Amino acid sequence: MSTAPSYDHPLLHEVFGAGFGQTAEPEHPLRGDELCSAISAGEGPLHQLGGCTCPVQGDVEYEVAQAALGVSVDWCDHALACEAGRWLLLAQVDSDDNANMMWGDVGMLYWLIRPEDLTARRFDRALFTWQCS
């Protein structure tokens, strides 16, 4: 399955400028129904290794970045966006009725890692977060 970044993903901030998610006009092409439909993951449990996260409640890269920075950082702070852009999805485990797994209210588990730690196989440096609806 191919994946694509959600419209508030740090990669889009990098390409379209810092603060893209907070300042973009609602009619911007990256917020249009066509793009959102094209990149939506669709049906079924969304378990995966690598690729882009399928966030339940906003991009998980920002949650992990805030934990990695270890300080209270405002969500609009450029440092948080820069740190969020440094994290890659390692694994994602969806709620799955067939496997009898329910994370909160139909939630998802995420493990993210920085590229240099993945390359060096330092999986102990991966960070975990989860979201539910």
Phi, psi and omega in degrees: 000132176274151180233160179220152180291147174289166188292349175253012184295147179304329178299322179288327174298318181296317183285318186257001177108149180302141179081010183308312184296327183274335189247351184295142177293144179304332182270007177301141183306329180284353176252002183289155180301323183298313181292315181301320177292320183293326183263358179292146186284338177090213188273164169081171177298139184252059175283139177196158172246126180072187182081199179263145178294156171247088186290146176271321184223054180097160187297124183289339179302325179289323177296314180293319179299319180296320177294320181294323180289335175069015179225166175282108182245132178297140183297342179264359182291132180300326179299324179292317178297320178296315179294320180300325180291349181270358186252139179242151175289127173266309180207149178224129180235119183272158166300141187211107180302322182295332179260004181058042179242124177225116181260097184066229179258082182057057184262187183217142177258142182225137169239127180238155183213151175282148183303319181294328177286325177295314180301320181274002181058038176266070184292343176292347179265359176293150177243151183244144168210167176213157180221152172215161183275000000 
